[in-house]
Amino acid sequence: MPICGGLDDSRPADESIQSLVDQIASQISAHTGSNFPRLTAVSYKSQVVAGTNYFVKIDAGEEHIHARIFQGLPHTGSVVELHGIERSKSHHDPIEYIEVRPIISAVLSN
């Protein structure tokens, strides 16, 4: 169960988390300049804020990516946005808090 303001424990990704990854796949490609053969959600942690931050470990083929994905509340349209990304991760790297990266916001506004 998500903890308001804090990160919960890591758990295996399910179809709903994969759906979030699918929705931000083009944002990941735009930010990294790479077209990955696949983006498969592996595991995640979540943080309840004014919506939910999902910190997701993604199998991108030859590397793993950690992404911070924000999903707004229903009254805001449940918008899904990429708020941060860390590349060159391994399958064994733990999921940790990712700061919001301003460069991502610039990519999303285009």
C-alpha positions in Angstrom: 0.0 0.0 0.0 1.4 3.4 -0.9 2.6 5.6 1.9 1.5 9.3 1.7 4.6 11.2 0.9 7.1 8.3 1.2 8.1 5.5 -1.1 6.6 2.1 -0.5 8.4 -1.2 -0.9 9.4 -2.5 -4.4 7.0 -4.9 -6.0 6.7 -6.6 -9.4 5.2 -4.6 -12.2 1.7 -5.5 -13.4 -0.4 -4.6 -16.4 -1.3 -1.2 -15.0 2.4 -0.2 -14.6 3.2 -1.5 -18.1 0.4 0.7 -19.4 2.0 3.7 -17.8 5.4 2.8 -19.4 3.7 2.4 -22.8 2.1 5.8 -22.4 5.5 7.6 -21.8 7.6 5.5 -24.2 7.8 8.3 -26.8 8.9 10.7 -24.0 11.7 8.3 -23.0 12.8 8.1 -26.6 12.7 11.9 -27.0 14.6 12.5 -23.8 17.3 9.9 -24.4 17.6 10.2 -28.2 17.3 6.4 -28.4 14.7 4.1 -29.8 14.6 1.0 -27.6 13.6 -2.3 -29.0 11.3 -2.8 -26.0 10.4 -1.1 -22.8 9.2 -3.7 -20.3 8.2 -2.7 -16.7 10.0 -5.0 -14.3 9.3 -3.6 -10.8 8.2 -0.3 -9.2 7.8 1.7 -6.0 5.1 4.4 -5.6 4.7 7.7 -3.7 1.3 9.3 -3.1 1.4 13.0 -3.7 -1.3 15.2 -5.5 -1.5 12.1 -7.7 1.0 9.3 -7.7 4.7 9.1 -8.6 5.8 5.7 -9.9 9.4 4.9 -9.8 9.7 2.1 -12.3 12.6 -0.2 -13.3 12.3 -0.8 -17.1 14.0 -3.5 -19.1 15.1 -1.6 -22.3 16.9 -4.5 -24.0 20.7 -4.0 -23.4 20.2 -1.8 -20.4 17.7 -1.1 -17.6 16.2 2.4 -17.1 14.7 3.8 -14.0 11.9 6.3 -14.7 9.8 8.6 -12.5 6.3 8.6 -13.9 3.6 10.9 -12.5 -0.1 10.1 -12.8 -2.4 12.9 -11.8 -5.7 12.5 -10.0 -8.9 11.7 -11.9 -10.2 15.3 -11.6 -7.1 16.5 -13.5 -7.6 14.0 -16.3 -5.2 11.4 -14.8 -2.5 12.9 -16.9 0.6 10.7 -17.2 4.0 12.4 -17.5 7.7 11.4 -17.4 9.3 13.5 -14.6 12.7 11.9 -14.5 14.9 9.1 -15.9 18.2 7.4 -15.0 20.0 5.3 -17.6 22.7 2.6 -17.5 21.1 0.7 -14.7 21.3 -3.0 -14.2 18.7 -5.6 -13.3 20.1 -5.6 -9.7 20.2 -1.9 -9.1 17.6 -0.9 -6.5 14.8 1.5 -7.3 15.5 4.8 -5.6 14.0 8.2 -5.4 14.5 10.2 -8.6 14.4 14.0 -8.5 12.3 15.9 -11.0 14.5 16.9 -13.9 13.6 20.3 -15.5 14.9 19.2 -18.9 12.0 16.6 -19.0 9.4 19.4 -18.6 11.0 21.2 -21.6 10.7 18.0 -23.7 7.1 17.5 -22.7 6.1 21.1 -23.6 7.2 20.6 -27.2 
